[in-house]
Amino acid sequence: MRIGSGWTRTQKETNKQFISVALDEAFLKLVPQLQGCNLVLSYIDPQERKSDKAPGWSVNLSERKPQTQEAAETATEEIPY
């Protein structure tokens, strides 16, 4: 079952890569608690891991920040499927 899509991004301040995830509407209907949330996968550099068995990615869920009116009007990026 496909639940969404992800895009590789780079954080401006730290230059670290992460994957931004957009969950599909069908999945959000099954799990409505995730509506209005951001899901981000962050790569953990091998030197930052506590052991060889530590995970290579962290999964972070946060509340989406409200968009300003100007940002909402200029947001034209479409999801490429």
C-alpha atoms as one frame of an Amber mdcrd trajectory, in Angstrom:
protein
   0.000   0.000   0.000   1.417   3.335  -1.010   0.849   6.026   1.624   2.681
   9.061   0.204   5.719  10.530  -1.548   9.057  11.970  -0.450  11.487  14.592
  -1.707  15.146  15.036  -0.842  15.821  18.481   0.604  18.816  20.250   2.161
  18.563  22.294   5.360  19.910  25.790   4.645  21.522  26.396   8.053  23.371
  23.085   8.442  23.528  21.846   4.830  22.217  18.459   6.053  20.008  16.387
   3.788  16.569  15.155   4.783  13.495  13.647   3.113  10.254  15.600   3.315
   7.202  13.321   3.127   3.718  14.177   1.845   1.106  11.653   2.930  -1.684
  10.750   0.497  -5.239  11.891   1.285  -6.471   8.273   1.334  -3.956   7.443
   4.086  -4.807  10.604   6.035  -8.458   9.534   6.051  -7.355   6.310   7.781
  -5.149   8.186  10.274  -6.716  11.655  10.667  -4.405  12.501  13.603  -1.622
  13.083  11.046  -3.495  15.820   9.171  -1.713  19.130   9.619   1.596  17.430
  10.456   5.000  17.343   8.781   6.809  14.022   8.467  10.571  14.291   7.941
  13.255  11.597   7.657  16.669  12.910   8.729  19.918  11.140   7.847  22.181
  10.393  10.810  25.832  10.631   9.847  27.808   7.485  10.812  30.112   9.577
  13.055  27.057  10.846  14.982  25.646   7.360  15.653  26.139   5.890  19.120
  26.938   2.376  17.853  27.284   0.303  14.709  23.732  -0.967  15.233  22.197
   2.512  15.578  19.689   3.537  12.878  20.796   5.579   9.885  17.652   7.715
   9.786  15.464   9.431  12.362  11.744   9.896  11.724  10.295  13.172  12.994
   6.665  14.255  13.177   5.820  17.880  13.931   2.842  20.184  13.683   2.799
  22.100  10.405   3.424  25.843  10.805   0.613  28.015   9.450   1.406  29.577
   6.071   1.390  33.323   5.708  -1.156  34.702   3.244   1.657  35.764   0.868
   3.264  32.303   0.945  -0.097  30.640   0.318  -0.723  32.866  -2.707   2.714
  32.197  -4.222   2.813  28.432  -3.498   2.564  26.854  -6.941   4.731  23.748
  -6.535   2.798  20.677  -7.606   3.389  17.123  -6.429   5.079  15.288  -9.342
   3.546  11.814  -9.613
